[in-house]
């Protein structure tokens, strides 16, 4: 008793024994492999199938209904082995495009080698054994290499999957033979490259001499044709080489990018709370789910193009012409999903920045004729700081540079805070009272939320007798998120009142209006009185205002006995350094360096050097 | 030893085209009929040879075909000569006789 299979050949039903069926379908597949590349291959196939149907029909009858192994053998015998007759199909359509890796069997020539997956000796998908065939090496080494690469962020796994998708399986005999064809090891590749170069050279020489001949014989039309041919040929060859280089670059660059991306995504999702950047993301994103949506969004949005780049690089490199529509489609869809995820997170977060609100809080100040303004350095445990601005982690003496959007994340008593630098401004009071106003600013999805957030910002100004201590830093609880919070302290000073700006305030004041237009950096360590027109310095002997300074520039002589105790100014006008014994001045007139012993001047008249001993 | 089978096969292959066109010039036929005729004369050893050849001749415009229902099997593809095919055949006939003549003369001279 034997099992039978029902098959349909050319619309006719046959009951065929299972082993006979296997043989027949293998036979048909082999023929199909031979004719797949020939013109009208499908037609030839259906003609052959029709004939086989006819033959099988003649072998069956009402009494003998089943096709047996012997019948199939008879069919194969009379039809012949594909290698006996298939040459005819490829002979005539091949001559035109040889050398392009066309699979041919005529004249018993070895076929050009192609990369296929070997389904016969596979462990997973036959990728390694296929590549091993291609390079003529033992697949074990490749398997070991891939396995090792697996431990590098799973690159081996990804590469394997991409290769699995990119490389078609060798199904027909043609493909199997092409898979095992002439060895394409490194030697052969370099040989092929050399040959290619040699050929190119020969061709160029040939064209060169032909071109000369043409020119000599004065056959312009032909010469032009030849030139066009030559250029076309040259471009084609250069193009091929470039394409290979691009392909190699695509694969390597893709793998490196993937490693980077994987490292980032992997690191971010598993090393929760231990990375600087993650603290920031926590501060900005609304909640944890947004974080993971964004993470996957990035993985898809960047990862898919990287993977496709590797995929197309491999296809280019090995001239794989097999096209996988589903892969492209699903890659496109995944990319779009990634994009939408990012968009979702982006919009959700962006909306929370939508509205801005300002809250003004007035702090009462006990009036005093001269107020000393100082900065109070907020004591934060910077050893616990995960994120600092420019300074190294744990470094205590960080420089407080007032800049916009200059924030830090720090821990204070176990609670995570967002820290920002406050700014101080001093303006004229309309009343005769000293007023101190703290303007708190924050963003939110609506006015109310923004306002609540602004109110949550903690910031202190303390008065000790005549001294006002301004915190340099404001704190935002991490639950309030980073929403572009800002603190501006406004000191409203009535006319006639005097303040002393302590040196510590240097970086807290920003563009303070004053009657002499003095820069912030020059305003510290001095007393200023509020006048009708603004702040006026009352102990600024020796301080050169910007206006006076401009006039100074016309003066060619720098008084070496200037009694100021040293003055450094670097601004748009140039450099002006006055030390006790030396001056350096660089401005639109040139360079002047004076010291006790010598004098150097570079100006429109040239370079002048004067020393004390040698006039 | 020189493989004479290969040479014979090549010879047969060369004249196969002429034979097919000749058979079809007598009357339209479907592949099985053509094969049977060729088998009678031992011109074809394996049937598979025929199909790519027929397709090629059809694609170059020498042959065309029509479908005919069969009472006993799948529909049959009846091949027939086109006008180009007929004139092509005449040319082949001429050169065939020339060739046979030339070959005979050469062979006989060497005897």
Interface residues (C-beta under 8 A of the other chain):
Chain A: X9 X10 X11 X12 X31 X35 X38 X39 X40 X43 X44 X47 X48 X50 X51 X53 X54 X57 X78 X79 X80 X81 X82 X84 X85 X86 X88 X89 X92
Chain B: X13 X31 X32 X35 X45 X46 X47 X48 X49 X50 X51 X52 X53 X54 X55 X56 X58 X59 X72 X73 X74 X75 X76 X77
